[in-house]
């Protein structure tokens, strides 16, 4: 098997949407687990990664003989033998493939397609390594913008994010890891796209997870209890995000300094402790917004608003009550 460095060299020469192309490396050509919708080879810049997470590294790429830019996500080599990491990487590609196909069917024509997710171009296996080819987004994730958004801007952005979440739910997918770093403000208008479907599930999948999946700070109580979760779980996570944006802090902050102990504290807090009202940290908030956020953070899923569309309607009603920023 090729070393990672040789593999990357081969990948830069040979990722294509059909047969491998010249110059051809030693070893077998790429195997397309999902057939990409491209019809030209890619050149991958492995010297300048543009992102990294716990499972993968993302590299910029371009289509050969074109200015079209894409992104290639590579499952870290040391995780190839990790069953959960591989399953999550493949599952994300399957879910993105499903969502993109459904969006193309519902909105034929790019101008009318409200695509709330990155375009996906296939999942590739090359010499035992997994690569996902995606749209290259232009902008930054919500984490970067948190200190700079007014309450009015936060609510307006929340309405757009709920549009994206509503569409994802309507297409049968539960995200299960909503948080600021997974909401990307794309393009000149900063329109939100939802990223990272590694722990997502199809709504009909009622399999009980073997471990807690997701980010503890944003985790719905039922998912902290290793239950399957639902669209109401995503709304809880959205509520945590909204609370953080309008108060400048998370609803639950652990006291433990060690990471595992802090995560266990967070799980317990989500399960058992009521959060302080958002108005404790921002007294200028409209009462209706404070009430909505508290409803989103209800421990019992049935006590939360029923759908993303319902939350969106409430935020649209609240927006005129919020004054313009200075």
N, C-alpha and C positions, 0 to 999 in steps of 0.2 A: 504494500500500500504506500502511496506517496506521502511524504511528510507534509504537514500543514503548509509550509512555505512553497513546496513544489506544487501542492494542490492549488494554492492561490494563484500561482503563475499559470497553471493549466486553466483555471477558471477564467482568468482574465482573457485568455485566448479563445475559449471554446464554449462559453454559455451561449446557447442558441435556442431557437424555438422549434427546431426540427433536427435534422442530422447534424453531427458535429462538423465544424468548419475548419479549414486550414488556417494557420498551422495546427496540426492535430498533435496533442500530447500523447505520451505513452499511456497505456491503460484504456479501459472502456470509455465510450462516449457518455455524456450525461443521460440519466434516466429521468423522464418527466413523469412524476407521480400525478401531477395535474398538467395537462397540456397548456402551455402559455398561449395567450392570444396574440403574441408578437410573431413576426415572421422574419426577424433579422437577429444576428448575433449581438451580444453585449460585450462591451469592454468595461471591466471592473477596476476601479482605482483602489487597490488594497493598501496603499501607503497612507491614506487619509480617511480613516473611519469617521463617520459622522454621528455615530451614536452607539451606545452599548448598554446592556442591561444584565440581569443575572443569568439569562439564558443565551444571549446572542450578541453579535456585533453587526453593525450596519455599515455598509460601504456604498459610496456613490458609484453610479454606473451610467453609461450612455449607450445608446443604440449605434452600432457601427454605421459609419457614413451618414450620420444624422446628428442634429443637436438635441435630440430627445433624451431627457435625463430620467433615470430611474434609481431605485435603491435596491440593494441586495442584502438580505438579512441572513447571516450565517450562524447556525447553531454552534455554540462553542465546542471545539473538538473534545474537550475533557468531559462533555456531557453526552457524548454519543451512546455511552452504555447506560445512561440513566433513563429508565423506562418512562418516568413521569415527565422528564424534560422533553424527550422525543415525542411522546404522546401529545403534550401541550403544543409543541411546535407544529406538528402535523394537524392537530385539531384547529389551531388558529388559521392555517392555510385553507382547510376545508370550509370553515365558517366564512372566511373572506370570499372564497370562491362562490359559495352559496349566495351570499349577500350581493355580490357584484352581478351574478347572473340574474338574480331576481330584480335588481334595480334596472338592469339593461332591458329586461322584459317589460317592466312596468313603465319605464321612461325611455322609449327608444329614441335616441338622439341625445347627444351630449349636452346640448343647451338646456334641455328640460329635465335632465337627470340631477336631482338634488344631492347626489352621492355624499352621505355623511361619514364615509370611511375611505381609506386609501384604495385606489384601484389595485387589483391583484392580478399578477401575470403568470402565476404558476409556482409550483413547488418542485424543486430539482434535487435529485440525489446524484452525487458525483463522488465515486471512490469512497462510499460510506459516509460522506458528509452531506448535510441537508442545507439547502439554500431556498429562500423564499424571495421572489422578485416582486417588487411593489412600486407604486407611484412614489416619486420623490416629492415630498411636500415642501412648500416655501413658507417659512414663518417660524413660530416657536410655540412650545406648549404653554398651557395656562399657568404653570408654576412661575414662569418668568414674569407674567403680567399681574400676578396677585397683588403686589404692593402698590400698583399704579391705578387700579380700577376703582372708580367711585361706586357707591351703592347703586346708582341708576345704571351705570355701565354694567355692573355685575348682573342686575336683574335682566337687562336687555340681552346680555350674552347667555344667561340662563335659559331664556326663552328659545334662543337658537339651539342651544345644546339639547333642550327637551324635544325640539323638532327632530333632531338626529336620533335621539334615544327612542322616541315614539316610532320612527320608521324601522329601526333595528328590531324593536319588539314586535311590530306588525309583521315582520319577515321571519319571525319564529326564533329569534336569538336573544339570549340573556347575557349581558356583558360580564357581570360579576366582579369587575375591578375598576369601577369608575373612580377617578381621582384626578387632580389637576394635571399631573404629568401625562395622563392618557387622553387629554382633550387638547387638540392641536389647533391653533388659530392660523388658518391657511390663507395665503394670497393677500392681495392688497386690502380687501375688506375684513380680513381676520375672521373668516367664517369657520366655526368649529367643526372639526372632524374627530371622530372617536377612534382611538388607537388601541392596540394590544389586546387581542382576543385569546391570549394564551390560556386563561382559565375560564373562558366563556363556554356556554353550553347551548345546544338547541333546546327550546322550551319544552319539547316533549320528552327530553331526557330526564328521568326522575331518579337516576342513579345517585345514591348517597355517597358523597365524597369521603375518601378514607382519611383525609387530613383537612385541616382548615386551609382554604385556598383564597387568595386575595391579599390585600394590604390591610393589616390590622387597624390602622387609624380610620379606615373608611368602611369597615366591615359591618354588614347588617347583623343584628343579633341572631337570627335564625341560621345564618351562614357561619357565624362564630360558634354555633352549636352543631356544626357539621350536618346541617339539613340541606336539601337540594337547592333551596332558594327559588325565587320567582322574579317577575318584573318589579314587584314591590321591594325586593332586595336592592335592585338598582336604584329605585327611588330613594331608599334610605341613604345610599352612598351619595346620591345627588344632594340630598339634604345636608350631609356632612360637608360636602364641597361648598354649598351655599352658605352654611353657617361660618365656615372658615373665611369665605370671601367678605362677608358683611361685618364680621367681628374682628378679623385679623388673627384669629387663633382657632384651633380645633376644639370641638366640644369636649373631648376627653384627652387629657395630657397625663401620661404615666409619670410616677415619681422615680421609678427604678431607672438606673443608668445603664445597666447591662441589657443588651438588645433582647434576648430571649425573655428575660424577666419583664421588660417593658411591654413586649407583645402579649404576654400572658395577662398583664394588668389591663391592657386595652381590651382584650377579649372579655374579661370580667366586667369592665365598665360598660361595654356595649350591651352585655347581657343583663346587667343588674342596676346600674346607676342612671338616674335621670340627668340629662344635661341641664346646665343653667340656661335660662332664657337668653336668647341672643341680645336682648335689650340690656342685660346686665353689662355687657361689654361695649354696646353701642346704643346709648339711650335715644338717639335721634331716629331710630328705625320706625317705620310705620307699624302700628299694632297688627295689621293684617299680615305683614311679612313675618313678624315674630311668631304669630300663630301658625302660619303655614310651615315655617321651618320646624317648629315643635311637632307639628303633625307628621312631617316627613320622618322625624326621628323617633316616632312611636316604637316601643319595643314589640308590640303585637303588629304583625304585618297588616291585619285587617283594620287597624286603626289609622293607617296611612291613606293618603289620597290614592284612588284606585288605578290611575293611569298617568303616564307622562303628559297626555293631552289635558287631563284635568288640572295638573299642576301648572301647565303652561297657561291655561285660561285664568287661573288665579294670579299668576305673575303679570299677565297682561292687564288685569284689573288693578293691580297694585302700582304698576309703573307710573301712571299719571300722578300718584300721590307723592312721588319722590322728586324733589327739586333737582334742577340741573346743577352739576358741579360748578364751583367757582372757576 
